[in-house]
């Protein structure tokens, strides 16, 4: 996926990276990761891994039989206590080939319910995943989904505001073309002092916005 609110992605990275560090420490897992879908790839967005086996913004094709690709395809959590006992998951699995035999991961969903990534923990040691592991990973997933939802909502509000600004600009341009952009003409239509001031503010807003080709420049009346 393209992360919602791209200008916020570095802020999200910092917040999520701190959460991954806590997750790894609390669960005594050497690796904790957040991966996001981008087209046919899974992108390593956040990683806590002292050995740096997974570079930030590294990619893995979803067609590959990796742990997280299985989570994306199934749309549900995946628990692997020891991948050596599960050839369907372990065969041609590049992550398992690194010696990471234990995995627990949860799907990340956007506000519409689409799976857009994973949050997971891994270990070189076979281990049974306790309820505490599941609870902490689920809490991490919920925090990520809340952040993505907030970003999507902020993006929608900005799009609405941009549409309103565009409508105001078009209205002011039309008024200017018709000769209704001057105070005298507006007073003749019944505009009072407050109306005129609001009109000037709209004119200032319009002047600060990019114009489409052929648009008439409009300056706030004096």
C-alpha positions in Angstrom: 0.0 0.0 0.0 1.0 3.6 -0.3 1.0 4.7 3.4 -1.8 7.1 4.0 -0.6 10.6 4.8 2.8 10.2 3.2 4.1 13.4 4.8 3.4 11.7 8.1 5.3 8.5 7.3 8.5 9.5 9.1 6.5 10.4 12.2 4.7 7.0 12.0 8.0 5.3 11.4 9.5 6.8 14.6 6.4 5.9 16.7 6.1 2.4 15.3 9.9 1.8 15.7 9.7 2.5 19.4 6.7 0.2 19.7 8.7 -2.6 18.0 11.6 -2.1 20.3 9.3 -2.5 23.3 7.6 -5.5 21.7 10.9 -7.3 21.0 12.2 -6.6 24.5 9.1 -7.6 26.4 8.7 -10.9 24.4 12.4 -11.7 24.3 12.2 -12.1 20.5 15.2 -11.0 18.4 13.0 -9.8 15.6 9.9 -7.7 15.5 8.7 -6.2 12.2 6.0 -4.1 10.5 5.5 -4.9 6.8 3.3 -3.0 4.4 1.9 -4.2 1.0 3.0 -2.2 -2.0 1.6 -3.7 -5.2 3.0 -7.2 -5.5 5.6 -6.7 -2.8 5.8 -6.6 0.9 7.9 -3.7 2.2 9.9 -3.9 5.4 8.7 -0.6 6.9 9.8 -1.0 10.6 12.3 -3.5 11.9 13.8 -4.3 15.3 16.7 -6.7 14.5 20.1 -6.4 16.1 21.7 -8.5 13.3 20.1 -6.3 10.5 19.0 -9.2 8.4 16.1 -7.1 7.0 17.0 -3.6 5.7 14.4 -0.9 6.1 12.4 -0.5 2.9 13.6 -3.8 1.7 11.1 -5.8 -0.4 9.9 -9.4 -0.7 7.5 -10.5 -3.4 4.1 -11.6 -2.1 4.3 -14.6 -4.5 7.2 -16.0 -2.4 6.2 -18.5 0.3 7.2 -16.3 3.3 5.5 -16.2 6.7 4.0 -12.8 6.1 2.9 -13.6 2.6 0.9 -16.4 4.1 -0.7 -14.0 6.6 -1.6 -11.6 3.7 -3.1 -14.4 1.6 -5.1 -15.9 4.4 -6.1 -12.7 6.0 -5.6 -14.1 9.5 -2.9 -14.6 12.1 -0.3 -17.3 11.7 1.5 -19.2 14.4 4.5 -21.3 13.6 6.1 -22.9 16.7 8.7 -24.7 14.7 8.6 -24.4 10.9 10.6 -27.6 10.5 7.4 -29.5 11.4 5.4 -27.6 8.7 6.8 -28.2 5.2 4.0 -26.4 3.6 5.1 -23.2 5.3 8.8 -24.0 5.4 9.5 -25.0 1.8 11.1 -22.3 -0.3 10.6 -19.9 2.6 13.5 -17.4 2.5 12.8 -16.2 6.1 12.9 -19.8 7.4 16.1 -20.3 5.4 17.7 -17.7 7.7 17.2 -20.0 10.6 14.1 -18.1 11.9 12.0 -21.2 12.7 9.4 -19.5 15.0 6.9 -16.9 13.8 3.8 -15.2 15.0 2.1 -12.5 12.9 -1.1 -10.6 12.6 -2.7 -9.0 9.5 -3.0 -5.2 9.5 -6.2 -3.9 8.0 -7.2 -0.4 6.7 -10.5 1.3 7.6 -12.2 -0.6 4.8 -11.1 -4.0 6.1 -8.5 -4.7 3.4 -5.3 -6.4 4.6 -2.5 -3.9 4.0 0.4 -5.4 5.9 1.5 -7.5 8.9 3.1 -7.1 12.3 5.1 -10.1 13.4 7.8 -11.5 15.8 10.3 -14.2 15.0 12.9 -16.3 16.8 15.7 -18.8 15.9 14.4 -20.9 18.8 11.3 -23.2 18.5 8.8 -22.0 21.0 5.2 -22.2 21.9 3.5 -18.9 21.7 1.8 -17.9 24.9 -1.4 -15.8 25.3 0.9 -12.9 26.4 2.7 -12.9 23.0 -0.6 -12.9 21.1 -2.0 -10.1 23.3 1.0 -7.8 22.8 1.2 -8.4 19.1 -2.5 -7.8 18.8 -2.2 -4.5 20.8 0.6 -3.5 18.4 -1.6 -4.2 15.4 -4.5 -2.3 16.9 -2.2 0.8 17.5 -1.0 0.6 13.9 -4.5 0.3 12.5 -5.6 3.3 14.7 -2.7 5.4 13.3 -3.6 4.4 9.7 -7.3 5.2 10.3 -6.4 8.6 11.7 -4.2 9.4 8.7 -6.9 8.4 6.3 -9.4 10.6 8.1 -7.0 13.5 8.0 -6.4 13.0 4.3 -10.2 12.9 3.7 -10.6 16.2 5.6 -7.8 17.8 3.6 -9.3 16.7 0.3 -12.7 18.2 1.3 -11.0 21.5 2.3 -9.2 21.6 -1.0 -12.5 21.1 -2.9 -14.0 23.9 -0.9 -11.1 26.2 -1.6 -11.3 25.4 -5.3 -15.0 26.2 -5.3 -14.4 29.5 -3.6 -11.7 30.3 -6.2 -14.0 29.5 -9.1 -16.8 31.6 -7.6 -14.6 34.6 -7.2 -13.2 34.3 -10.7 -16.8 34.2 -12.0 -17.7 37.3 -10.0 -14.6 39.1 -11.3 -15.4 38.3 -14.9 -19.0 39.5 -14.5 -17.9 42.8 -12.9 -19.1 42.0 -9.4 -15.7 42.0 -7.8 -15.7 45.6 -6.7 -17.0 46.9 -3.4 -19.4 49.3 -5.1 -21.1 46.6 -7.1 -21.3 44.3 -4.0 -22.8 47.1 -1.9 -25.4 47.7 -4.6 -26.4 44.0 -4.2 -26.9 44.6 -0.4 -23.5 43.4 0.9 -22.8 44.9 4.3 -19.3 45.6 5.9 -19.1 42.0 7.3 -20.0 40.6 3.9 -17.3 42.7 2.2 -14.7 41.6 4.7 -15.6 37.9 4.1 -15.4 38.5 0.4 -11.9 40.0 0.8 -10.8 37.0 2.8 -12.0 34.6 0.1 -10.1 36.8 -2.4 -6.9 36.4 -0.4 -7.4 32.7 -0.2 -8.0 32.5 -3.9 -4.9 34.5 -4.7 -2.8 32.1 -2.7 -4.0 29.0 -4.6 -2.6 27.5 -7.9 -4.8 28.4 -10.9 -5.9 26.4 -13.8 -4.7 27.5 -17.3 -6.8 30.4 -18.6 -8.2 31.4 -15.2 -8.6 35.1 -14.6 -6.6 36.5 -11.7 -8.7 37.9 -8.9 -7.5 40.2 -6.2 -9.5 41.1 -3.2 -11.3 44.5 -3.7 -10.3 47.5 -1.7 
